[in-house]
Amino acid sequence: MVVVILGMLLALALAVVVVALVTIPAVREGDTLLTAEGQERVADMREKVGASR
């Protein structure tokens, strides 16, 4: 059981490293992480959260 848990943690760590290796250079080049639609949705959610406070 411990081997399975350690394997899952290793796979998760590897996935985080791969995502970081892809996103960090993209952000440095000025690329956004979200599409235009995704950015609009985040802005809408921030407005809703701000209005509810």
Secondary structure by P-SEA (a helix, b strand, c coil): caaaaaaaaaaaaaaaaaaaaccaaaaaaccccccaaaaaaaaaaaaaaaaac
